[in-house]
Amino acid sequence: MCLAIPGKVLQTEEQNGLRVGRVQFGGIVRCVRLDFVPEAGVGDYVVVHVGFAISQVDKSEAHRTYELLREMGALEAELPPNEESSAQ
């Protein structure tokens, strides 16, 4: 199963004509494509699915969603065990 996981945009830039950003998921930071959310900037929260930010959400919704996914045990399926434990 694939999930969309909320994360916080730490940095944005353009690479080869593509909008990308560094997005933090708990303690994990990944490079994410931001083309589908052109309004998202540093400090904003986005929902990410397979490396693409697909929507923007507010901080409280992002935290609530992340906590629900963690409680359901859904993050273990998406993140390797060593990364999931550092995301808490």
Secondary structure, DSSP 8 states (H G I E B T S, - for coil): ----EEEEEEEEEEETTEEEEEEEETTEEEEEE-TT-TT--TT-EEEEETTEEEEEE-HHHHHHHHHHHHHHTHHHHHS-HHHHHHT-
